[in-house]
Amino acid sequence: MKQLYKLSLLVLALFTGISCHNRSSSRNQPEASNKIGPEFEDIKKAIINLSDFPADQEGFIHLFDGSSLKGWRGYGKDHLPEKWSVENGVLHLNSSAAGEGGDLIFASPFKDFELELEWKISKGGNSGIFYLTREITTRDMNGKNRLEPIYISALEYQILDDEHNPDAKLGKVNSRISGSLYDIIPAIPQIAKPFGKWNKTKIRVRQGHVIHELNGTKVMECQLWTPEWKERLQNSKFSETKWPLAFELLNNREEKAKEGYIGLQDHGHDVWFRNIKIKRN
């Protein structure tokens, strides 16, 4: 009986020791990452000096003066893509021109601002105005850096020939027509002028509160980085299941990341811009 009692104590001691060791080992393991998408990095590139762009009497800085593309470069690039040019005081993306295309960004980040510009789109065309843009890279299967598309982190004011481009009927409840926050919130009312006509856009951002105006009328308003914003993302192409990294970048912005570049989209269709100006709020 004594031998059986001693054997029982020995088994109990061994079991207790193993359990304690396992609990201790688990405490020393690194915690699982809370990140939703893959690891990513922001590209670090030189920022232009805004003092070289004097403000007008209303406080607006003219990002495009009608004569040069000073301050602009390609997204993820150090140079201007060749398909963008200045013609008769207008910035033109010529989709049929020889050379390299790609999205443009103005090389200075903005956080709280009011952006104004005019645009016109070609027949059947598609483009957009990006804001709060970050230049994001991830790594491919071979460990090489890969530049992610601009819209993985940026909000997009949609530009579209609503009548002739099929994208107008995609997305949910007209969230891809001109003036919309692309694929997230539709523009209401729908008042874009037809292709070949100039439209006037205003985008206001202040402490995450966003307003889109089109031709003098407010067509979209929202508050970023709230539970309602998260729900809107989940109902879009940027949802947690459809595009985890885009969801993370658009939803979980730390304070230091709540600013970004202004961008213009090359979607493969001719588009024109003029009178591009911005002021900080």
Sine and cosine of phi, psi and omega as CSV:
sin_phi,cos_phi,sin_psi,cos_psi,sin_omega,cos_omega
0.00,0.00,-0.68,0.74,0.01,-1.00
-0.89,0.46,-0.65,0.76,0.00,-1.00
-0.90,0.43,-0.63,0.77,0.03,-1.00
-0.90,0.43,-0.63,0.78,0.00,-1.00
-0.90,0.43,-0.69,0.72,0.01,-1.00
-0.90,0.43,-0.64,0.77,0.01,-1.00
-0.89,0.45,-0.63,0.78,0.02,-1.00
-0.90,0.44,-0.67,0.74,0.03,-1.00
-0.89,0.46,-0.64,0.77,-0.01,-1.00
-0.90,0.43,-0.70,0.71,0.02,-1.00
-0.89,0.46,-0.67,0.74,0.01,-1.00
-0.89,0.46,-0.67,0.74,0.00,-1.00
-0.90,0.44,-0.68,0.73,0.01,-1.00
-0.89,0.45,-0.70,0.72,0.00,-1.00
-0.89,0.46,-0.69,0.73,0.00,-1.00
-0.90,0.44,-0.66,0.75,0.00,-1.00
-0.90,0.44,-0.67,0.74,0.01,-1.00
-0.90,0.44,-0.68,0.73,-0.02,-1.00
-0.89,0.46,-0.70,0.71,0.00,-1.00
-0.90,0.44,-0.64,0.77,0.01,-1.00
-0.89,0.45,-0.66,0.76,-0.01,-1.00
-0.91,0.41,-0.65,0.76,0.01,-1.00
-0.91,0.41,-0.65,0.76,0.02,-1.00
-0.91,0.42,-0.66,0.75,-0.01,-1.00
-0.90,0.43,-0.65,0.76,-0.03,-1.00
-0.91,0.41,-0.53,0.85,0.02,-1.00
-0.93,0.37,-0.48,0.88,-0.04,-1.00
-1.00,0.07,-0.10,0.99,0.02,-1.00
-0.98,0.22,0.56,-0.83,0.05,-1.00
-0.90,0.44,0.59,-0.81,0.00,-1.00
-0.95,0.31,0.54,-0.84,0.03,-1.00
-0.90,0.43,0.59,-0.80,-0.01,-1.00
-0.93,0.36,0.60,-0.80,0.06,-1.00
-1.00,0.03,-0.03,1.00,-0.03,-1.00
-0.91,0.41,0.60,-0.80,-0.02,-1.00
-1.00,0.05,-0.73,0.68,-0.06,-1.00
-0.98,-0.19,-0.13,-0.99,0.00,-1.00
-0.94,0.35,0.24,-0.97,0.06,-1.00
-0.90,0.44,0.56,-0.83,-0.02,-1.00
-0.57,-0.82,0.25,-0.97,0.05,-1.00
-0.68,-0.73,0.51,-0.86,0.15,-0.99
-1.00,0.04,0.72,-0.70,0.09,-1.00
-0.95,0.32,0.71,-0.70,0.04,-1.00
-0.98,-0.21,0.93,-0.36,0.04,-1.00
-0.78,-0.63,0.31,-0.95,-0.05,-1.00
-0.89,0.46,0.63,-0.78,0.05,-1.00
-0.98,-0.19,0.68,-0.73,0.00,-1.00
-0.97,0.26,0.33,-0.94,0.02,-1.00
-1.00,-0.01,0.93,-0.36,-0.06,-1.00
-0.93,0.37,-0.26,0.96,0.05,-1.00
-0.91,0.41,-0.27,0.96,0.08,-1.00
-0.98,0.20,-0.06,1.00,-0.01,-1.00
-0.84,-0.54,0.99,0.10,-0.09,-1.00
-0.88,0.47,0.56,-0.83,-0.01,-1.00
-0.99,0.12,0.47,-0.88,0.07,-1.00
-1.00,0.08,-0.13,-0.99,-0.08,-1.00
-0.90,0.43,-0.41,0.91,0.02,-1.00
-1.00,-0.01,-0.01,1.00,0.01,-1.00
1.00,-0.01,0.10,1.00,0.00,-1.00
-0.99,0.11,0.68,-0.74,0.15,-0.99
-0.99,-0.13,0.79,-0.61,-0.02,-1.00
-1.00,0.08,0.93,-0.36,-0.02,-1.00
-0.98,0.20,-0.33,0.94,0.05,-1.00
-0.65,-0.76,0.88,-0.47,-0.10,-1.00
-0.99,-0.10,0.08,1.00,0.03,-1.00
1.00,0.06,-0.01,1.00,-0.03,-1.00
-0.79,-0.62,-0.42,0.91,-0.02,-1.00
-0.52,-0.85,0.19,-0.98,0.05,-1.00
-0.94,-0.34,0.61,0.79,0.06,-1.00
-0.85,0.53,0.76,-0.65,0.02,-1.00
1.00,-0.06,-0.20,0.98,-0.04,-1.00
-0.98,-0.21,0.47,-0.88,0.12,-0.99
-0.42,-0.91,0.15,-0.99,0.05,-1.00
-0.96,0.29,0.51,-0.86,0.09,-1.00
-0.88,0.48,0.83,-0.55,-0.02,-1.00
0.96,0.27,0.20,0.98,-0.06,-1.00
-0.80,-0.60,0.20,-0.98,0.09,-1.00
-0.96,-0.29,0.13,0.99,-0.07,-1.00
-0.65,-0.76,0.10,-0.99,0.02,-1.00
-1.00,-0.02,0.77,-0.64,0.12,-0.99
-0.89,0.45,0.60,-0.80,-0.16,-0.99
-0.95,0.32,-0.35,0.94,-0.03,-1.00
-0.96,0.27,-0.22,0.98,0.06,-1.00
-1.00,-0.08,0.72,-0.69,0.00,-1.00
-0.46,-0.89,0.24,-0.97,0.06,-1.00
-0.98,-0.21,0.82,-0.57,-0.02,-1.00
-0.73,-0.68,0.90,-0.43,0.04,-1.00
0.81,0.59,0.68,0.73,0.05,-1.00
0.98,0.18,0.15,0.99,-0.05,-1.00
-0.84,-0.54,0.63,-0.78,0.09,-1.00
-1.00,0.08,0.85,-0.53,-0.13,-0.99
-0.82,-0.57,0.77,-0.64,0.23,-0.97
-1.00,-0.07,0.94,-0.35,0.01,-1.00
-0.99,-0.13,0.98,-0.19,-0.11,-0.99
-0.92,0.39,-0.38,0.93,-0.03,-1.00
-0.99,-0.10,-0.02,1.00,-0.01,-1.00
-0.94,0.34,0.44,-0.90,0.06,-1.00
-0.95,0.31,0.39,-0.92,0.09,-1.00
0.98,-0.20,-0.19,-0.98,-0.12,-0.99
-0.99,0.13,0.62,-0.78,0.13,-0.99
-0.95,-0.32,-0.31,-0.95,0.01,-1.00
0.78,-0.63,0.27,-0.96,-0.02,-1.00
-0.95,0.30,0.47,-0.88,0.06,-1.00
-0.97,-0.25,0.52,-0.85,0.21,-0.98
-0.70,-0.71,0.50,-0.87,0.13,-0.99
-1.00,0.00,0.80,-0.60,-0.27,-0.96
-0.99,0.14,0.77,0.64,0.15,-0.99
-0.50,-0.86,0.79,-0.61,-0.02,-1.00
-0.98,0.22,0.49,-0.87,0.06,-1.00
-0.76,-0.65,0.54,-0.84,-0.02,-1.00
-0.93,-0.38,-0.95,0.30,0.08,-1.00
-0.97,-0.25,0.84,-0.55,-0.15,-0.99
-0.35,-0.94,0.19,-0.98,0.17,-0.99
-0.78,-0.62,0.89,-0.45,-0.05,-1.00
-0.94,-0.34,0.74,-0.67,0.07,-1.00
-0.79,-0.61,0.61,-0.80,0.09,-1.00
-0.25,-0.97,0.17,-0.98,0.09,-1.00
-0.85,-0.52,0.52,-0.85,-0.02,-1.00
-0.52,-0.85,0.41,-0.91,0.21,-0.98
-0.61,-0.79,0.50,-0.86,-0.11,-0.99
-0.88,-0.48,0.47,-0.88,0.05,-1.00
-0.97,0.24,0.22,-0.97,0.00,-1.00
-0.88,0.48,0.80,-0.60,-0.02,-1.00
0.96,0.26,0.15,0.99,-0.14,-0.99
-0.99,0.17,0.28,-0.96,-0.02,-1.00
-0.58,-0.81,0.72,-0.69,0.07,-1.00
-0.37,-0.93,-0.23,-0.97,0.01,-1.00
-0.11,-0.99,0.29,-0.96,0.09,-1.00
-0.91,-0.40,0.87,-0.49,-0.01,-1.00
-0.99,-0.13,0.53,-0.85,0.11,-0.99
-0.53,-0.85,0.33,-0.94,-0.14,-0.99
0.83,0.56,0.64,0.77,-0.07,-1.00
-0.99,0.13,0.68,-0.74,0.17,-0.98
-0.88,-0.47,0.49,-0.87,0.07,-1.00
-0.99,-0.12,0.93,-0.36,-0.20,-0.98
-0.92,-0.40,0.70,-0.71,0.16,-0.99
-0.85,-0.53,0.51,-0.86,0.18,-0.98
-0.80,-0.60,-0.08,-1.00,0.02,-1.00
-0.90,-0.43,0.67,-0.74,0.02,-1.00
-0.99,0.14,-0.11,-0.99,-0.07,-1.00
-0.90,0.44,-0.36,0.93,0.01,-1.00
-1.00,-0.09,0.11,0.99,0.03,-1.00
0.99,0.14,0.17,0.98,-0.01,-1.00
-1.00,-0.02,0.54,-0.84,0.03,-1.00
-0.90,0.43,0.66,-0.75,0.01,-1.00
-0.76,-0.65,0.81,-0.58,0.03,-1.00
-0.97,0.24,0.83,-0.55,0.04,-1.00
-0.99,0.14,0.41,-0.91,0.00,-1.00
-0.90,0.44,0.44,-0.90,-0.10,-0.99
-0.86,0.52,-0.58,0.82,-0.09,-1.00
-0.98,0.20,0.06,1.00,0.09,-1.00
-0.95,0.32,-0.41,0.91,-0.02,-1.00
-0.83,-0.55,-0.34,0.94,-0.14,-0.99
-1.00,-0.03,0.48,-0.88,0.24,-0.97
-1.00,0.08,0.55,-0.84,-0.09,-1.00
-0.79,-0.61,0.84,-0.54,0.19,-0.98
-0.99,0.10,0.92,-0.40,-0.13,-0.99
-0.95,0.30,0.68,-0.73,0.16,-0.99
-0.86,-0.50,0.79,-0.61,-0.11,-0.99
-0.39,-0.92,0.54,-0.84,0.28,-0.96
-0.99,0.17,1.00,-0.05,-0.15,-0.99
-0.88,0.48,-0.46,0.89,-0.07,-1.00
-0.98,0.19,-0.60,0.80,-0.17,-0.99
-0.93,-0.38,-0.22,0.98,0.00,-1.00
-1.00,-0.08,0.80,-0.59,-0.06,-1.00
-0.90,0.43,-0.29,0.96,0.00,-1.00
-0.88,0.47,-0.40,0.92,-0.01,-1.00
-0.88,0.48,-0.43,0.90,-0.05,-1.00
-0.98,-0.19,0.05,1.00,0.03,-1.00
-0.99,-0.12,-0.02,-1.00,-0.07,-1.00
0.95,0.30,-0.24,-0.97,-0.03,-1.00
-0.92,-0.38,0.69,-0.72,0.08,-1.00
0.66,0.75,0.82,0.57,0.10,-0.99
0.89,0.46,0.52,0.85,-0.05,-1.00
-0.99,0.15,0.18,0.98,0.05,-1.00
-0.83,-0.55,0.24,0.97,0.07,-1.00
-1.00,0.08,0.23,-0.97,-0.05,-1.00
-0.83,0.55,0.68,-0.73,0.01,-1.00
1.00,-0.02,-0.25,0.97,0.00,-1.00
-0.94,0.33,0.39,-0.92,0.28,-0.96
-0.99,0.14,0.97,-0.23,-0.32,-0.95
-0.72,0.70,0.85,-0.53,0.08,-1.00
0.90,0.44,0.15,0.99,-0.03,-1.00
-0.88,-0.48,-0.81,0.59,-0.04,-1.00
-0.70,-0.71,0.80,-0.60,-0.04,-1.00
-0.96,0.27,0.40,-0.92,0.13,-0.99
-0.99,0.11,0.81,-0.58,0.03,-1.00
-0.70,-0.71,0.85,-0.53,0.03,1.00
-0.98,0.20,0.15,-0.99,0.00,-1.00
-1.00,-0.08,0.98,-0.18,-0.17,-0.99
-0.78,-0.63,0.37,0.93,0.02,-1.00
-0.92,0.40,0.60,-0.80,0.10,-1.00
-0.98,0.21,0.39,-0.92,-0.08,-1.00
-0.94,0.35,0.16,-0.99,-0.01,-1.00
-0.81,0.58,0.55,-0.83,0.01,-1.00
0.99,0.11,-0.10,1.00,0.01,-1.00
-0.95,-0.32,0.56,-0.83,0.00,-1.00
-0.97,0.22,0.73,-0.69,0.11,-0.99
-0.90,-0.43,0.50,-0.87,0.02,-1.00
-0.93,-0.38,0.77,-0.64,-0.05,-1.00
-0.88,-0.48,0.60,-0.80,0.17,-0.99
-0.71,-0.70,0.73,-0.68,0.06,-1.00
-0.83,-0.56,0.82,-0.57,0.03,-1.00
-0.89,-0.45,0.74,-0.68,0.07,-1.00
-0.74,-0.67,0.82,-0.57,0.06,-1.00
-0.53,-0.85,0.91,-0.42,0.00,-1.00
0.77,0.64,0.69,0.72,0.04,-1.00
0.99,0.14,-0.06,1.00,0.05,-1.00
-1.00,0.00,0.84,-0.54,-0.14,-0.99
-0.87,-0.49,0.70,-0.72,0.08,-1.00
-0.77,-0.64,0.75,-0.66,0.17,-0.99
-0.96,-0.27,0.74,-0.67,0.15,-0.99
-0.87,-0.49,0.54,-0.84,0.04,-1.00
-0.68,-0.73,0.87,-0.50,0.01,-1.00
0.79,0.61,0.69,0.72,0.10,-1.00
1.00,0.09,0.05,1.00,-0.03,-1.00
-0.86,-0.52,0.71,-0.70,0.09,-1.00
-0.94,0.33,0.82,-0.58,-0.06,-1.00
-0.87,-0.48,-0.21,0.98,-0.01,-1.00
-0.40,-0.92,0.65,-0.76,0.03,-1.00
-0.54,-0.84,0.68,-0.74,0.02,-1.00
-0.36,-0.93,0.21,-0.98,0.09,-1.00
-0.88,-0.47,0.85,-0.53,-0.03,-1.00
-0.98,0.22,0.36,-0.93,0.20,-0.98
0.87,0.48,0.65,0.76,0.06,-1.00
-0.83,-0.55,0.19,-0.98,0.09,-1.00
-0.83,0.55,-0.61,0.79,0.03,-1.00
-0.91,0.42,-0.64,0.77,0.04,-1.00
-0.88,0.47,-0.68,0.73,0.02,-1.00
-0.86,0.51,-0.67,0.74,0.01,-1.00
-0.90,0.43,-0.63,0.77,0.03,-1.00
-0.89,0.45,-0.67,0.74,0.04,-1.00
-0.88,0.47,-0.65,0.76,-0.02,-1.00
-0.90,0.44,-0.39,0.92,0.01,-1.00
-0.99,-0.12,0.24,0.97,-0.05,-1.00
-0.85,-0.52,-0.06,-1.00,0.06,-1.00
-0.94,0.33,-0.16,0.99,-0.01,-1.00
-0.99,-0.16,0.40,0.92,-0.07,-1.00
-0.94,0.35,0.23,-0.97,-0.02,-1.00
-0.88,0.47,-0.55,0.84,-0.02,-1.00
-1.00,0.08,-0.59,0.81,-0.06,-1.00
-0.98,0.19,-0.62,0.78,-0.08,-1.00
-0.49,-0.87,0.98,0.18,-0.14,-0.99
-0.83,0.56,-0.67,0.74,-0.05,-1.00
-0.94,0.34,-0.65,0.76,0.06,-1.00
-0.87,0.49,-0.68,0.73,0.03,-1.00
-0.86,0.51,-0.70,0.72,0.00,-1.00
-0.89,0.45,-0.71,0.70,-0.06,-1.00
-0.93,0.36,-0.61,0.80,-0.04,-1.00
-0.99,0.15,-0.36,0.93,-0.11,-0.99
-0.96,-0.28,-0.68,0.73,-0.18,-0.98
-0.97,-0.22,0.82,0.57,-0.05,-1.00
-0.99,0.16,0.82,-0.57,0.16,-0.99
-0.96,0.28,0.28,-0.96,-0.07,-1.00
-0.83,0.56,-0.67,0.74,-0.04,-1.00
-0.93,0.38,-0.31,0.95,-0.05,-1.00
-0.98,-0.18,0.09,1.00,-0.04,-1.00
-1.00,0.04,0.66,0.75,0.12,-0.99
-0.52,-0.85,0.24,-0.97,-0.01,-1.00
0.00,-1.00,-0.04,-1.00,-0.08,-1.00
-0.99,0.11,0.38,-0.92,0.23,-0.97
-1.00,0.02,0.70,-0.71,-0.03,-1.00
-0.70,-0.72,0.40,-0.92,0.07,-1.00
-0.83,-0.55,0.70,-0.71,-0.18,-0.98
-1.00,-0.04,0.70,-0.72,0.25,-0.97
-0.99,-0.16,0.97,-0.24,0.02,-1.00
-0.96,-0.28,0.23,0.97,0.02,-1.00
1.00,0.02,0.16,0.99,0.01,-1.00
-0.79,-0.61,0.52,-0.86,0.02,-1.00
-0.90,0.44,0.68,-0.74,0.04,-1.00
-0.49,-0.87,0.51,-0.86,-0.05,-1.00
-0.79,-0.61,0.58,-0.81,0.02,-1.00
-0.72,-0.70,0.50,-0.87,0.10,-1.00
-0.42,-0.91,0.24,-0.97,0.06,-1.00
0.78,0.62,0.76,0.65,-0.01,-1.00
-1.00,0.06,0.89,-0.46,-0.03,-1.00
-0.56,-0.83,0.40,-0.92,-0.09,-1.00
-0.53,-0.85,0.52,-0.86,0.17,-0.99
-0.66,-0.76,0.54,-0.84,0.00,-1.00
-0.98,0.17,0.64,-0.76,0.04,-1.00
-1.00,0.00,0.00,0.00,0.00,0.00
